[in-house]
Amino acid sequence: GDCFPCPQEGCPMMGHYADRFPAKLKRVNQKYFLNTGADPPFAAWRQKVFIKLSGVKKMRGDINLVFHDTEGNTKEYEIASGILSKDQVYTKYIDVEINPKKTKKIEFIWNKTVFTLLWARLGAETVNITHGDNGHK
């Protein structure tokens, strides 16, 4: 996550487009790790999620984001779980199987545990999602 979002020249690529990054081609014995999706076409886009909560001071539960694309596909990702606090900022890198260019909406879901008081409410003061393609939001 230290090189996120991609540098000005773009995210380094392997294969056909590797020649666009000549400085990186000079290195030897490099290791490459690829994150793939579970379903065809197996593509995944690295997203940085930043969430600041509002509401009650602390409570137990979890925060999920559901990505919806223009073709009706959805994928849900857990961002945080356990004791949630409005004083904490939740930042996470996730590999989303929904193409950012085809994302229709992103749904914020907060689930509280059974033992949480009925009146207790927690919401998102800020939700910021960026993907690795030169920091587009």
PEBEL-V40428 format. One record per run of one state. SS is the DSSP state (a for helix, b for strand, c for the rest). FROM is the first residue (numbers start at 1). TO is the last residue. If there is no record, write none. Layout:
BEGIN
ss/from/to
SS/FROM/TO
SS/FROM/TO
END
This chain:
BEGIN
ss/from/to
c/1/14
a/15/20
c/21/21
a/22/25
c/26/44
b/45/55
c/56/57
b/58/69
c/70/73
b/74/85
c/86/88
b/89/96
c/97/99
a/100/102
b/103/112
c/113/121
b/122/131
c/132/137
END
